[in-house]
Structures are given as C-alpha cells and as structure tokens.
Amino acid sequence: MSKRIDFYYDFISLSSYFAYMRLSKFTEGTGAHINYKPILLGGVFKATGNTSPVTIPAKWEWIKADFQRHADYYGIPFQQNPHFIFSTVNAMRGALWALSVDRIEDYNHAMFSAAWGEGKDLSSREVLRDTLIRAGFDADEVMEAMALPEIKSALIEATDDAVSRGVFGAPTFFVNDEMHFGQDRLDWVLRALE
C-alpha cells in the first residue's frame, strides 16, 4: 500500500503556506503521495470553538517574527499580507475545482504565493483573476466553477469532514490515522511515513 499524507489547508493560513512550501521537498524519497484537502479554516474555527492567533495581540506579534525567522532560514519568499484577514472562500472553492481537473499543484502554488509571497488580497475577484491568468489558467473557467452550487456544497462538506476527523486548525496532516498539527511538525510527519 502506498504511503499517503492527507494535508488539510486554507490559503488564509500562514502556517499552511510554510508547510506547503516545504512539504514536497521534505517528503522526497519516501514514496509518499500528498493528498490535498482544501478546507475553509473559518468554518473549522466556528465548529470547534478555536480562534485565530491574531485575536491575541502578543501572540500575533511573536508569530509574525517567528515566521520571518522561518522564511529567512528556509529561503521561503515571504511578506506580511497587509490585507490579512482576507476571505479565501472563492480561492478554496477553486482549489476543489483544481483537484477535479488534476491541476492542484499549480493552483496551490499560485494562490499561496500570491497571498504570502506577494501580499495579495485573495478576497478580491480581480486579484484572483490576475493570479489565475499569470499561472496559466483559464480565469473565466475557474471563476465560473467557484460559483457552481456543487463546488460550494463540496467545500462545506470537506470542512465538515475535516472537523469530524478531529481537525481544529491548519495545517493538519494525517499519515494513516495519526494526526499532526502545525507546520513545525513536519519531522513527525516524516517519522510516521518511516
């Protein structure tokens, strides 16, 4: 049986960005397949009673400095997003479309990079359109897919399924049924694969 990492994420999550930027390289040579699981983090927070670190000013200040350290150490393009907290509901719906057409890697890279490498506002339809075009997508096709009732309901279901599995934040990883939370737990993900 092939090894699989279920990776639950939302583009609003800075931790998910750092995990995404390291995950493929980190798992090279393990034979593991990354099973991308787009969710809506706000829905997870609402269902679990969790809150964003931004609600605690001292914690948020520390997190911003800590992520700058991570960016510098790992060579990950990063800038604080002046639009944070922005809505990712359309971008996450688009991720489900990208999964269905086997373009999730390109899509994830485009959206994560726009949000946290370039500081773009993913809640803006104009920004989404420009990001899609620059990444080689048919922007009209993707934007239309984001509005489809089946895509909207699929994102709600994906988020509900994540919560029922024990997800309370992002990024969350499962290797088999073993859960690991946070971009700073990739070593444990690797150990679980071994």
C-alpha positions in Angstrom: 0.0 0.0 0.0 1.4 3.4 -1.0 2.1 6.0 1.8 -0.3 9.0 1.8 -0.3 12.3 3.6 -3.6 14.0 3.9 -2.8 17.7 4.0 -5.7 19.9 5.3 -5.1 23.6 4.5 -6.5 27.0 3.7 -4.7 29.8 1.9 -5.5 32.2 4.7 -3.2 30.1 7.0 0.3 31.4 7.0 1.3 28.1 8.7 -0.2 26.2 5.8 1.9 28.3 3.4 5.1 27.4 5.1 4.1 23.7 5.3 3.2 23.7 1.6 6.4 25.3 0.6 8.5 22.6 2.4 6.3 19.5 2.1 7.1 18.2 -1.3 10.9 18.5 -0.9 10.6 17.3 2.7 9.0 14.0 1.7 11.2 13.3 -1.3 12.4 9.7 -1.3 9.6 8.5 0.9 7.3 7.4 -1.9 4.6 9.3 -0.2 1.7 10.8 -2.1 0.3 14.2 -0.8 -3.5 14.1 -0.7 -4.5 17.8 -0.8 -7.6 18.5 1.4 -8.8 22.1 0.9 -11.0 23.4 3.7 -12.4 26.6 5.0 -10.5 27.4 8.2 -13.2 29.9 9.4 -15.7 27.0 9.3 -13.3 24.8 11.3 -12.8 27.5 13.9 -16.6 28.0 14.1 -17.3 24.3 14.5 -14.5 23.7 17.1 -14.5 26.9 19.1 -10.9 27.6 18.0 -9.8 31.2 17.2 -7.1 32.8 15.1 -3.8 33.7 16.8 -4.4 37.3 15.5 -7.0 37.6 18.3 -4.2 37.6 20.9 -2.0 40.7 20.1 1.1 39.5 21.9 0.9 36.0 20.3 0.4 37.5 16.9 3.4 39.8 17.2 5.5 36.8 18.2 4.1 34.7 15.3 5.0 37.3 12.7 8.6 37.4 14.0 8.8 33.6 14.2 7.6 33.2 10.6 10.1 35.8 9.4 12.8 33.6 11.0 11.4 30.5 9.2 11.3 32.4 5.9 14.9 33.5 6.3 16.2 30.1 7.4 14.4 28.0 4.7 14.7 30.6 2.0 10.9 30.9 1.5 9.6 34.1 -0.2 7.5 35.9 2.4 5.9 39.2 3.2 3.3 40.1 5.8 0.0 40.4 4.0 -1.5 43.9 4.5 -4.9 42.6 3.7 -4.9 39.9 6.4 -7.6 38.8 7.5 -8.9 38.3 3.9 -11.6 35.9 2.7 -10.5 32.7 0.9 -13.9 31.2 0.3 -13.6 31.6 -3.5 -10.0 30.6 -3.7 -10.7 27.4 -1.7 -13.7 26.6 -3.9 -11.2 27.0 -6.8 -8.9 24.5 -5.1 -11.6 21.9 -5.2 -12.1 22.6 -9.0 -8.3 22.3 -9.5 -8.4 18.9 -7.7 -11.1 17.7 -10.0 -9.0 18.5 -13.1 -5.6 17.4 -11.7 -4.1 20.9 -11.5 -3.9 21.3 -7.8 -0.2 21.7 -7.6 -0.2 24.6 -10.0 -3.2 26.1 -8.3 -1.9 25.8 -4.8 1.4 27.3 -5.7 -0.3 30.3 -7.4 -2.6 31.1 -4.6 -0.2 30.5 -1.7 2.5 32.6 -3.5 0.0 35.4 -4.2 -1.1 35.5 -0.6 2.2 35.1 1.3 4.9 35.7 -1.2 3.4 38.8 -2.8 0.9 40.0 -0.1 -2.1 39.9 -2.4 -5.8 40.1 -1.3 -7.3 36.8 -2.3 -10.8 38.1 -1.4 -10.6 40.4 -4.5 -12.1 38.8 -7.6 -9.6 41.0 -9.7 -6.7 39.6 -7.8 -8.0 36.0 -8.2 -8.4 36.6 -11.9 -4.9 38.1 -12.3 -3.4 35.3 -10.3 -5.1 32.6 -12.3 -4.0 34.2 -15.6 -0.4 34.5 -14.5 -0.4 30.8 -13.5 -1.7 29.8 -17.0 -5.3 29.0 -16.0 -8.4 30.0 -18.0 -9.6 32.5 -15.4 -13.2 32.6 -16.7 -13.5 28.8 -16.4 -12.2 28.7 -12.9 -14.2 31.8 -11.7 -17.4 30.1 -13.1 -16.5 26.9 -11.3 -16.2 28.8 -8.0 -19.8 29.8 -8.3 -21.2 26.3 -9.0 -23.6 25.1 -6.3 -21.9 21.7 -6.3 -18.5 23.3 -5.6 -19.9 25.5 -2.9 -21.5 22.5 -1.1 -18.4 20.4 -1.7 -16.3 22.9 0.3 -18.8 22.8 3.2 -18.7 19.0 3.2 -14.9 18.9 3.0 -14.8 21.3 6.0 -17.3 19.3 8.0 -15.5 16.0 7.2 -12.2 17.6 8.4 -13.9 18.6 11.7 -15.4 15.1 12.1 -11.9 13.7 11.7 -10.5 15.9 14.5 -9.1 18.8 12.6 -9.2 22.0 14.6 -6.8 24.2 12.6 -4.4 24.3 9.7 -2.2 22.9 8.5 -3.2 19.4 9.7 -1.6 16.2 8.4 -2.7 12.6 8.7 -0.5 9.7 8.0 -2.8 6.7 8.1 -5.0 7.8 11.1 -2.2 9.6 13.0 -2.8 13.3 13.2 -0.1 16.0 13.2 -0.9 19.7 13.5 1.3 22.7 12.5 4.0 23.5 10.0 6.6 22.8 12.7 5.6 19.2 13.0 6.9 18.0 9.6 9.6 16.0 11.3 6.8 13.9 12.9 5.1 13.5 9.6 8.3 12.1 8.2 8.8 9.8 11.1 5.2 8.5 10.6 6.0 7.8 7.0 9.0 5.7 8.0 
